[in-house]
Amino acid sequence: MKKLRIGLISFLSVFLVACSSSQTSGTTMAERSSSVNVNQSEEGASMVNSKIIFVNASRNKDGNTVQMAEKMLEGIKYEQVNLVDYNIAFLGQEDMNDEFQDFLTDIEGAETIVIGTPVYWHSMSGSLKTMIDRLYELQDNDFSLKGKNLYFFMQGSAPTDLAIESTEYIIERVAAQTGMNLIGVADNDEEINELHEQLLAE
């Protein structure tokens, strides 16, 4: 009887801990994103006030992809959203904890979206590809992304021309399908600087 009582107490303890963990596993927009302060120029000129969100498609929240974004968005107020913070299931996969709609809700208020990805195996990151695949679920002509400006960049150790061309083609098709305005793409520092100037001009 004593062993049964001890076993029951142990089971209840594990159950309560599991319930507590499940209730606190969700993350809010504030927890998932990083607010980036506006960098003012030495002259103190006012910066761009556009509502911009940077979607970081790297597994690292402060790696090379983020550093390239900081260069591209220097002097501009923006908010960083990390795809790795969202539980986005594969297309067709049933997952009760799927957060794809949460991701769309978190970015739908932006006027401009900047997507940055590292090059993995001569292509975009898996998290970005999964997110793009899920866009198939949205109804035609009913996209929450329609009309938004889109900037895209990829960074890696000397990506091949084929990797660049194939990835940029996918982004072009995504923009066309969702009704976004693809402003420009970049894969090197010179092109990043060009996109930076375009963002400042918005």
Contacts in CASP RR format, 6 or more apart in sequence:
PFRMAT RR
TARGET T0000
AUTHOR 0000-0000-0000
METHOD contacts of the structure
MODEL  1
MKKLRIGLISFLSVFLVACSSSQTSGTTMAERSSSVNVNQSEEGASMVNS
KIIFVNASRNKDGNTVQMAEKMLEGIKYEQVNLVDYNIAFLGQEDMNDEF
QDFLTDIEGAETIVIGTPVYWHSMSGSLKTMIDRLYELQDNDFSLKGKNL
YFFMQGSAPTDLAIESTEYIIERVAAQTGMNLIGVADNDEEINELHEQLL
AE
25 97 0 8 1.000
27 85 0 8 1.000
29 106 0 8 1.000
31 85 0 8 1.000
32 81 0 8 1.000
32 82 0 8 1.000
32 85 0 8 1.000
32 86 0 8 1.000
32 106 0 8 1.000
33 79 0 8 1.000
33 80 0 8 1.000
33 81 0 8 1.000
33 82 0 8 1.000
33 106 0 8 1.000
34 61 0 8 1.000
34 79 0 8 1.000
34 80 0 8 1.000
34 82 0 8 1.000
35 79 0 8 1.000
35 80 0 8 1.000
36 54 0 8 1.000
36 70 0 8 1.000
36 73 0 8 1.000
36 77 0 8 1.000
36 78 0 8 1.000
36 79 0 8 1.000
36 80 0 8 1.000
37 77 0 8 1.000
38 47 0 8 1.000
38 75 0 8 1.000
38 76 0 8 1.000
38 77 0 8 1.000
39 47 0 8 1.000
39 74 0 8 1.000
39 75 0 8 1.000
40 47 0 8 1.000
40 75 0 8 1.000
41 47 0 8 1.000
41 75 0 8 1.000
47 75 0 8 1.000
47 76 0 8 1.000
47 77 0 8 1.000
48 75 0 8 1.000
48 76 0 8 1.000
48 77 0 8 1.000
48 199 0 8 1.000
48 200 0 8 1.000
48 202 0 8 1.000
49 77 0 8 1.000
50 76 0 8 1.000
50 77 0 8 1.000
50 111 0 8 1.000
50 112 0 8 1.000
50 199 0 8 1.000
50 202 0 8 1.000
51 109 0 8 1.000
51 110 0 8 1.000
51 111 0 8 1.000
51 112 0 8 1.000
52 73 0 8 1.000
52 76 0 8 1.000
52 77 0 8 1.000
52 78 0 8 1.000
52 79 0 8 1.000
52 110 0 8 1.000
52 111 0 8 1.000
52 112 0 8 1.000
52 113 0 8 1.000
52 114 0 8 1.000
52 199 0 8 1.000
53 78 0 8 1.000
53 79 0 8 1.000
53 80 0 8 1.000
53 81 0 8 1.000
53 106 0 8 1.000
53 107 0 8 1.000
53 109 0 8 1.000
53 110 0 8 1.000
53 112 0 8 1.000
53 113 0 8 1.000
53 114 0 8 1.000
54 69 0 8 1.000
54 73 0 8 1.000
54 78 0 8 1.000
54 79 0 8 1.000
54 80 0 8 1.000
54 81 0 8 1.000
54 114 0 8 1.000
54 115 0 8 1.000
54 116 0 8 1.000
55 81 0 8 1.000
55 83 0 8 1.000
55 107 0 8 1.000
55 113 0 8 1.000
55 114 0 8 1.000
55 115 0 8 1.000
55 116 0 8 1.000
56 65 0 8 1.000
56 66 0 8 1.000
56 69 0 8 1.000
56 80 0 8 1.000
56 81 0 8 1.000
56 82 0 8 1.000
56 83 0 8 1.000
56 84 0 8 1.000
56 116 0 8 1.000
57 65 0 8 1.000
57 83 0 8 1.000
57 115 0 8 1.000
57 116 0 8 1.000
57 117 0 8 1.000
57 118 0 8 1.000
57 124 0 8 1.000
57 125 0 8 1.000
57 126 0 8 1.000
57 127 0 8 1.000
57 128 0 8 1.000
57 131 0 8 1.000
58 64 0 8 1.000
58 65 0 8 1.000
58 66 0 8 1.000
58 82 0 8 1.000
58 84 0 8 1.000
58 116 0 8 1.000
58 117 0 8 1.000
58 118 0 8 1.000
58 125 0 8 1.000
59 84 0 8 1.000
59 125 0 8 1.000
59 127 0 8 1.000
60 66 0 8 1.000
61 80 0 8 1.000
61 82 0 8 1.000
61 84 0 8 1.000
64 118 0 8 1.000
64 155 0 8 1.000
64 156 0 8 1.000
65 116 0 8 1.000
65 117 0 8 1.000
65 118 0 8 1.000
65 155 0 8 1.000
66 80 0 8 1.000
68 116 0 8 1.000
68 153 0 8 1.000
68 155 0 8 1.000
68 192 0 8 1.000
69 80 0 8 1.000
69 114 0 8 1.000
69 116 0 8 1.000
69 153 0 8 1.000
71 189 0 8 1.000
71 192 0 8 1.000
71 193 0 8 1.000
71 196 0 8 1.000
72 114 0 8 1.000
72 151 0 8 1.000
72 153 0 8 1.000
72 186 0 8 1.000
72 192 0 8 1.000
72 195 0 8 1.000
72 196 0 8 1.000
72 199 0 8 1.000
73 114 0 8 1.000
73 196 0 8 1.000
73 199 0 8 1.000
74 196 0 8 1.000
75 200 0 8 1.000
76 199 0 8 1.000
76 200 0 8 1.000
78 114 0 8 1.000
79 110 0 8 1.000
81 103 0 8 1.000
81 106 0 8 1.000
81 107 0 8 1.000
83 103 0 8 1.000
83 125 0 8 1.000
83 127 0 8 1.000
83 128 0 8 1.000
83 131 0 8 1.000
84 127 0 8 1.000
86 99 0 8 1.000
86 100 0 8 1.000
86 102 0 8 1.000
86 103 0 8 1.000
87 95 0 8 1.000
87 97 0 8 1.000
87 98 0 8 1.000
87 99 0 8 1.000
88 98 0 8 1.000
88 99 0 8 1.000
88 100 0 8 1.000
88 103 0 8 1.000
88 127 0 8 1.000
88 130 0 8 1.000
88 131 0 8 1.000
88 134 0 8 1.000
89 95 0 8 1.000
89 98 0 8 1.000
89 100 0 8 1.000
89 130 0 8 1.000
89 134 0 8 1.000
90 130 0 8 1.000
90 133 0 8 1.000
91 130 0 8 1.000
91 133 0 8 1.000
91 134 0 8 1.000
91 136 0 8 1.000
91 137 0 8 1.000
100 131 0 8 1.000
100 134 0 8 1.000
100 137 0 8 1.000
103 131 0 8 1.000
104 144 0 8 1.000
104 145 0 8 1.000
107 113 0 8 1.000
107 145 0 8 1.000
108 144 0 8 1.000
108 145 0 8 1.000
110 148 0 8 1.000
111 148 0 8 1.000
111 149 0 8 1.000
112 148 0 8 1.000
112 149 0 8 1.000
112 150 0 8 1.000
112 151 0 8 1.000
112 199 0 8 1.000
112 202 0 8 1.000
113 145 0 8 1.000
113 148 0 8 1.000
113 149 0 8 1.000
113 150 0 8 1.000
113 151 0 8 1.000
113 180 0 8 1.000
114 150 0 8 1.000
114 151 0 8 1.000
114 152 0 8 1.000
114 153 0 8 1.000
114 199 0 8 1.000
115 128 0 8 1.000
115 150 0 8 1.000
115 151 0 8 1.000
115 152 0 8 1.000
115 153 0 8 1.000
115 171 0 8 1.000
116 128 0 8 1.000
116 152 0 8 1.000
116 153 0 8 1.000
116 154 0 8 1.000
116 155 0 8 1.000
117 124 0 8 1.000
117 125 0 8 1.000
117 128 0 8 1.000
117 153 0 8 1.000
117 154 0 8 1.000
117 155 0 8 1.000
117 167 0 8 1.000
118 125 0 8 1.000
118 154 0 8 1.000
118 155 0 8 1.000
118 156 0 8 1.000
119 154 0 8 1.000
119 155 0 8 1.000
119 156 0 8 1.000
119 157 0 8 1.000
119 159 0 8 1.000
119 163 0 8 1.000
119 167 0 8 1.000
120 126 0 8 1.000
122 159 0 8 1.000
122 160 0 8 1.000
122 162 0 8 1.000
122 163 0 8 1.000
123 129 0 8 1.000
123 163 0 8 1.000
123 166 0 8 1.000
123 167 0 8 1.000
124 154 0 8 1.000
124 167 0 8 1.000
124 170 0 8 1.000
132 170 0 8 1.000
132 174 0 8 1.000
135 143 0 8 1.000
135 174 0 8 1.000
135 177 0 8 1.000
135 178 0 8 1.000
138 144 0 8 1.000
138 178 0 8 1.000
143 177 0 8 1.000
143 178 0 8 1.000
143 179 0 8 1.000
145 178 0 8 1.000
145 179 0 8 1.000
145 180 0 8 1.000
146 178 0 8 1.000
146 179 0 8 1.000
146 180 0 8 1.000
147 179 0 8 1.000
147 180 0 8 1.000
147 181 0 8 1.000
148 180 0 8 1.000
148 181 0 8 1.000
149 180 0 8 1.000
149 181 0 8 1.000
149 183 0 8 1.000
149 202 0 8 1.000
150 171 0 8 1.000
150 175 0 8 1.000
150 180 0 8 1.000
150 181 0 8 1.000
150 182 0 8 1.000
150 183 0 8 1.000
150 184 0 8 1.000
151 183 0 8 1.000
151 184 0 8 1.000
151 185 0 8 1.000
151 186 0 8 1.000
151 195 0 8 1.000
151 198 0 8 1.000
151 199 0 8 1.000
152 168 0 8 1.000
152 171 0 8 1.000
152 182 0 8 1.000
152 184 0 8 1.000
152 185 0 8 1.000
152 186 0 8 1.000
153 185 0 8 1.000
153 186 0 8 1.000
153 187 0 8 1.000
153 191 0 8 1.000
153 192 0 8 1.000
153 195 0 8 1.000
154 164 0 8 1.000
154 167 0 8 1.000
154 185 0 8 1.000
154 186 0 8 1.000
154 187 0 8 1.000
155 187 0 8 1.000
159 187 0 8 1.000
164 187 0 8 1.000
168 185 0 8 1.000
171 182 0 8 1.000
171 185 0 8 1.000
172 182 0 8 1.000
174 180 0 8 1.000
175 181 0 8 1.000
175 182 0 8 1.000
183 195 0 8 1.000
183 198 0 8 1.000
184 195 0 8 1.000
184 198 0 8 1.000
185 191 0 8 1.000
186 192 0 8 1.000
186 194 0 8 1.000
186 195 0 8 1.000
END
